[in-house]
Amino acid sequence: MSTRSAKVAPVNAPQPDVSAVPHRSQTRRRPRRARLVLLYGLLAIVLAAGITFGVQTIAFYAHHATTDDAQIEGHIDPVLPRVAGYVAEVLVHENDSVTAGQALVRIDPRDFESRVHMAQTALASAEAAVAVAKANAVAADTRRLKAARDLERSVALRKQQVVSQEAYDGAKADADATAADHETALRRVAAAEAMVAQKQADLDYAKLQLSYTTISAPVSGFVSKKSVEVGQFIEAGQPLLAVVADRDVWVVANFKETQLHRMRAGQAATVEVDAYPGATFHARIDSIAAATGAKFALLPPDNATGNFVKVVQRVPVKLVFTDPADAARPLRVGMNVTAIVDLG
């Protein structure tokens, strides 16, 4: 036998206790049970959160009406010329801030200045005609008075049989003729004065037309949709640009007709503007439209013809802001918003 024989364990050596060692299946069950407990716990939390959210949502919509079919509205004033002519100056650019009365566009004024000068000349001529007519009237009145005195003397002398009937008739004819001449002269004065009034009106109109060559901003706001350039010939009433008012904006929210039964003017509302996430603006209902939006469409639906399909209509509701304007978050016309009305 080799000297490197294996060592033989003693026969009486103690054996390991197999029952004390965990079975492999038992070691697998414990983490599985822990995962199940964790999963059920998470499900319970999610279920509780869902129920809470659902209850809160139901309670919210029971007392509120909301719509995202809403926009910021405001005044957009068109700038239109009142006279035709060539554009000499354009004094603003797109999106410029302007104040009410500020000059925006100037039309070449030379033709209109010429009309003013012509009207002034015509007025001066009419005033001179009045002066002549008044002088003629004074002269006619002098002749009338002399003829009237001569007639009085002729009447007295005729009674005394000093003058002949022919002389008396001549004096009477002269008195009548000079009185008629004086009356005619007075009418000419009146006509000349009426002409002065007409020429004065023509002058005022020419000056008014001249003033229209400077086109001013109707309100304070911002220039938008500018389509006028220097040298362009423009017609009266042609759109040149628009001024979007920088204040007095509101919301037009199109609520479903089924949401209106508890809605009243004066109810509080909140507005969430898409451009300012997280910001809330306070408002109130100002008025509710008297007709649905579809009735103002270019081609309103006619349910009396064709196949009828009932569609829930939307009614415009005007909301006015109760918060002061925030310069850091300007509300621009056309912005999309979500409107929420507290129905109480």
Sequence and secondary structure as in RCSB ss.txt:
>XXXX:A:sequence
MSTRSAKVAPVNAPQPDVSAVPHRSQTRRRPRRARLVLLYGLLAIVLAAGITFGVQTIAFYAHHATTDDAQIEGH
IDPVLPRVAGYVAEVLVHENDSVTAGQALVRIDPRDFESRVHMAQTALASAEAAVAVAKANAVAADTRRLKAARD
LERSVALRKQQVVSQEAYDGAKADADATAADHETALRRVAAAEAMVAQKQADLDYAKLQLSYTTISAPVSGFVSK
KSVEVGQFIEAGQPLLAVVADRDVWVVANFKETQLHRMRAGQAATVEVDAYPGATFHARIDSIAAATGAKFALLP
PDNATGNFVKVVQRVPVKLVFTDPADAARPLRVGMNVTAIVDLG
>XXXX:A:secstr
  TT      TT     GGGS  HHHHHHHHHHHHHHHHHHHHHHHHHHHHHHHHHHHHHHHHEEEEEEEEEE  
EEEE  SS EEEEEE   TT EE TT EEEEE  HHHHHHHHHHHHHHHHHHHHHHHHHHHHHHHHHHHHHHHHH
HHHHHHHHHTT S HHHHHHHHHHHHHHHHHHHHHHHHHHHHHHHHHHHHHHHHHHHHHHHTTEEE SSSEEEES
    TT EE TT   EEEEESS  EEEEEEEGGG TT  TT EEEEEETTSTT  EEEEEEEE SS GGGGSSS 
  TTSS       EEEEEEEE S   TTS   TT EEEEEEE  
